[in-house]
Every structure is written in structure tokens, then in C-alpha cells.
Amino acid sequence: MMTISKYQIGIVLLMTRILYILACSDFSTEPEPLNPADAKAIATFEDTLTTIVPISTLSRPDSVIRGLSAVDLIDTLLNYNKKIAIQEGIIYRLSVSTAVDTTYLLLENTTAENVVFFYKNYVLMEIIDDTGENIPLLDDSIPYATIQSYYSSSGGGIKILINARYKYRLENNKNYIIKIITNDQTTSNQFDMVIAEDE
């Protein structure tokens, strides 16, 4: 007759516990912690009391806009009231005239350094300072925690609701030209943007 020692029982219990821990960690459905900027953006998109600010494309040909210096373009954007700011509880609803288009906006940055732009559509983005220099992009990935926390499952499938996310480091008290480029992947000529300050 085979006997099992206390040592063997201890090993079996330990292995069972390890396997249980691994299984729970691998298949956990708990969402990962959200980045503070992403949490702010999702709360803004979901809040039914959020202020929506409509912004249309600058009504001048893109060829004319591209020919302007940064200073002249800033003045033009001010004259056409194409100005945005980093404010909590604001959604900017952008309307572009054609599927493939470039929208220019003026960002007045008074306080933020690390800034994240969130879009509910597939768009490209660039930021230019008041001397005409491009600001380097820090990150354009969408964290898994953000996808986990903000999606729609209506209509039988899962739809990711934040389709583009761009993070930049900006200087305080400075104006920036925001260039939003729609392309073949952009699914609508009207879409929402939220700007959030990151830590």
C-alpha cells in the first residue's frame, strides 16, 4: 500500500495554490488602472452635461493656409475664431468639409505641460509652435486600460470609442497651431475631441 508523506501533501498544496494564482492573473477581467488623462477624457465623453463646442474647418483653401508663416496663420486663426483651450468638461466637435481634409486650430496653452488629445475617429495630428517648428510627438498609443474602460458593445460587436490619442509636451503661456488631418480611415466628417492635461 502506497503512503503519502506530509512533505508530498505540502508540495501538492503549494503547486495547486501557484496554479490558482497564475490562472487568476492570466484571465482576470478586472480593468487595468487608467492613466489620469485618459480617466478625465473618458469622464468628459461620457458626461451628458459636458459642454460641446462646435468647430468647423477654416473656410480658406488649404493651399493658401500652407503658404502663410506661423505668425500669419495664428493671426488668421484668431480672426476666424478657430481657438481652443485645455479645459475640463469641454468636448470640441469638429466638422470638416471633405473626407480628406486638414483642419487648423489655435491652441492657447496657459498652464499645461503634458497634454493628451483624444479623438473619437481616426485622424492624424501635428502641432506647430509660433516659430513654425514641429513639436515632437511623445506617444500615439492607446493604452489597453483605456480600451477596456471605454467601448461600446451595441449592435453585436465591440467598438473602440477612442480611435486616436496623441501626447505632447508643451510650454506654458504659448500659442500652438494644431493640425488635424483626416484621411481614408476617417469614418465621418464630424467627430469629437477632448484635450486633457497629463501628470
C-alpha positions as CSV (number, residue, x, y, z in Angstrom):
1,M,0.0,0.0,0.0
2,M,1.3,3.4,-1.0
3,T,1.7,6.1,1.6
4,I,1.9,9.8,1.1
5,S,4.1,11.9,3.4
6,K,3.2,15.3,4.8
7,Y,6.0,16.7,2.6
8,Q,4.3,15.4,-0.6
9,I,0.9,16.7,0.5
10,G,2.6,20.1,1.2
11,I,4.1,20.2,-2.3
12,V,0.8,19.3,-3.9
13,L,-1.0,22.1,-2.0
14,L,1.7,24.6,-2.9
15,M,1.6,23.7,-6.6
16,T,-2.2,23.9,-6.5
17,R,-2.0,27.4,-5.0
18,I,0.6,28.6,-7.5
19,L,-1.6,27.3,-10.4
20,Y,-4.6,29.0,-9.0
21,I,-2.8,32.4,-8.7
22,L,-1.4,32.1,-12.2
23,A,-4.9,31.3,-13.6
24,C,-6.5,34.2,-11.8
25,S,-3.8,36.7,-13.0
26,D,-3.9,35.5,-16.6
27,F,-7.7,35.5,-17.0
28,S,-8.6,38.4,-14.8
29,T,-11.4,40.6,-16.1
30,E,-10.5,43.5,-13.8
31,P,-9.6,46.6,-15.8
32,E,-6.1,47.9,-15.5
33,P,-5.7,51.3,-13.8
34,L,-6.4,54.2,-16.1
35,N,-3.9,57.0,-16.8
36,P,-5.2,60.2,-15.2
37,A,-5.6,62.0,-18.5
38,D,-7.4,59.0,-20.0
39,A,-9.7,58.9,-17.0
40,K,-10.5,62.6,-17.4
41,A,-11.2,62.2,-21.2
42,I,-13.5,59.2,-20.7
43,A,-15.4,61.0,-18.0
44,T,-15.8,64.0,-20.3
45,F,-17.0,61.9,-23.2
46,E,-19.5,60.0,-21.0
47,D,-20.9,63.0,-19.1
48,T,-24.3,64.1,-20.6
49,L,-23.8,67.6,-19.1
50,T,-20.5,68.1,-21.0
51,T,-20.3,71.4,-22.9
52,I,-20.0,70.7,-26.7
53,V,-18.2,73.4,-28.7
54,P,-18.7,73.1,-32.4
55,I,-15.8,74.0,-34.6
56,S,-15.9,73.9,-38.4
57,T,-13.0,73.8,-40.9
58,L,-11.3,77.1,-41.6
59,S,-13.1,78.5,-44.6
60,R,-10.0,79.2,-46.7
61,P,-8.2,77.0,-49.2
62,D,-5.6,74.7,-47.7
63,S,-3.1,75.9,-50.4
64,V,-3.5,79.5,-49.1
65,I,-3.1,78.4,-45.5
66,R,0.0,76.4,-46.1
67,G,1.6,79.5,-47.7
68,L,1.3,81.5,-44.6
69,S,4.0,82.0,-42.0
70,A,3.3,80.6,-38.5
71,V,2.6,84.2,-37.2
72,D,0.3,85.0,-40.0
73,L,-1.5,81.7,-39.6
74,I,-2.0,82.4,-35.9
75,D,-3.5,85.8,-36.7
76,T,-5.8,84.2,-39.3
77,L,-7.0,81.6,-36.8
78,L,-7.7,84.3,-34.2
79,N,-9.6,86.3,-36.8
80,Y,-11.7,83.3,-37.8
81,N,-12.3,82.4,-34.1
82,K,-10.6,78.9,-34.5
83,K,-9.3,79.0,-31.0
84,I,-9.3,76.1,-28.4
85,A,-8.0,75.7,-24.9
86,I,-7.3,73.0,-22.4
87,Q,-10.4,72.9,-20.2
88,E,-12.0,70.2,-18.3
89,G,-15.6,69.3,-19.2
90,I,-15.3,70.5,-22.8
91,I,-15.8,68.4,-26.0
92,Y,-14.8,70.1,-29.3
93,R,-17.0,68.8,-32.1
94,L,-15.0,69.2,-35.3
95,S,-16.7,69.4,-38.7
96,V,-14.6,69.0,-41.8
97,S,-15.8,69.8,-45.3
98,T,-14.5,66.7,-47.1
99,A,-13.4,63.2,-46.1
100,V,-9.7,64.0,-46.7
101,D,-9.0,67.4,-45.2
102,T,-6.7,69.4,-42.9
103,T,-8.2,71.5,-40.1
104,Y,-6.1,74.2,-38.4
105,L,-6.8,75.4,-34.9
106,L,-5.1,77.7,-32.4
107,L,-4.3,76.2,-29.0
108,E,-3.8,78.8,-26.3
109,N,-1.8,76.9,-23.6
110,T,-1.8,78.8,-20.3
111,T,-1.0,76.1,-17.8
112,A,-0.4,72.6,-19.1
113,E,2.9,70.9,-19.9
114,N,2.0,67.3,-20.7
115,V,-1.1,67.4,-22.9
116,V,-3.1,64.5,-24.4
117,F,-5.5,64.8,-27.3
118,F,-8.3,62.2,-27.7
119,Y,-10.4,61.7,-30.8
120,K,-13.5,59.6,-31.5
121,N,-12.4,59.0,-35.0
122,Y,-9.3,58.0,-37.0
123,V,-7.3,61.2,-37.6
124,L,-3.6,62.3,-37.8
125,M,-2.3,65.2,-35.9
126,E,0.6,67.6,-35.8
127,I,1.5,70.6,-33.5
128,I,3.5,73.6,-34.7
129,D,4.8,76.3,-32.5
130,D,4.7,80.0,-33.2
131,T,8.1,79.9,-35.0
132,G,6.9,77.2,-37.4
133,E,8.7,74.3,-35.7
134,N,7.0,70.9,-35.4
135,I,6.6,69.8,-31.8
136,P,7.8,66.1,-31.3
137,L,5.1,63.6,-30.6
138,L,5.7,61.8,-27.2
139,D,3.2,58.9,-27.7
140,D,0.4,57.9,-30.0
141,S,-0.6,54.6,-28.5
142,I,-3.9,53.9,-26.9
143,P,-3.4,52.1,-23.6
144,Y,-5.2,48.7,-23.1
145,A,-6.8,50.1,-19.9
146,T,-8.4,52.9,-22.0
147,I,-9.8,50.4,-24.5
148,Q,-11.0,48.2,-21.6
149,S,-12.7,51.1,-19.9
150,Y,-14.4,52.8,-22.9
151,Y,-16.0,50.8,-25.6
152,S,-19.4,50.0,-27.0
153,S,-20.9,46.5,-27.4
154,S,-24.1,47.5,-29.1
155,G,-25.0,46.0,-32.4
156,G,-23.5,42.6,-31.7
157,G,-19.8,43.7,-31.8
158,I,-17.3,45.6,-29.8
159,K,-16.5,49.2,-31.0
160,I,-13.5,51.0,-29.6
161,L,-14.6,54.6,-28.9
162,I,-11.3,56.4,-28.7
163,N,-9.7,55.9,-32.1
164,A,-6.7,58.3,-31.9
165,R,-4.7,59.5,-28.9
166,Y,-1.7,61.9,-29.1
167,K,0.5,63.1,-26.2
168,Y,2.8,66.1,-26.4
169,R,5.0,68.2,-24.1
170,L,4.2,71.9,-24.5
171,E,5.4,75.1,-23.0
172,N,3.2,77.3,-20.7
173,N,1.8,80.6,-21.9
174,K,2.5,79.9,-25.6
175,N,0.3,79.6,-28.7
176,Y,0.4,76.5,-30.9
177,I,-1.0,75.6,-34.2
178,I,-2.9,72.3,-34.2
179,K,-3.1,70.5,-37.5
180,I,-5.8,67.7,-37.7
181,I,-5.6,65.6,-40.8
182,T,-8.5,63.4,-41.8
183,N,-7.8,60.6,-44.3
184,D,-9.2,57.4,-45.8
185,Q,-9.6,55.8,-42.4
186,T,-11.7,58.7,-41.0
187,T,-15.3,57.4,-40.8
188,S,-17.2,60.7,-40.5
189,N,-16.8,64.4,-41.4
190,Q,-17.9,65.2,-37.8
191,F,-16.2,63.9,-34.7
192,D,-15.4,64.8,-31.1
193,M,-12.1,65.7,-29.5
194,V,-11.2,66.1,-25.8
195,I,-7.9,67.7,-24.5
196,A,-6.7,66.6,-21.1
197,E,-3.7,67.6,-19.0
198,D,-1.5,64.7,-18.0
199,E,0.8,64.3,-15.0
